[in-house]
Amino acid sequence: MRDSSIDGTSFPIGRCERCGKSVLTYVALASDGAERRFCTHCDAPLDGEPEWVSAEELESLGYYFGSRPPVAGGCGCGAGGGCSRKN
């Protein structure tokens, strides 16, 4: 469950070509000493300006806040396991 104080915050995302998706970004110094944005997953430098999104939008991309959401059984049915065919 997300802390309500996070709802008023925005987060920078950008397109990472190496990862093939929109990712959360961070700022660091590039080899030339200039500030650049990088992918939080693979550390690749990202081009262009970031898009600023809400916590809800960030969660829709697969990120989460607080405790990890519960995981279903693994067979895709959401029944918590034990959904294989029984004879």
Protein Blocks (a to p, Z undefined) as FASTA:
>chain_A
ZZfklmmpccdddddfklopacdddddddfkopacdddfklopacedjdddddfklmmmn
opaehjaddddehnononopaiaccZZ
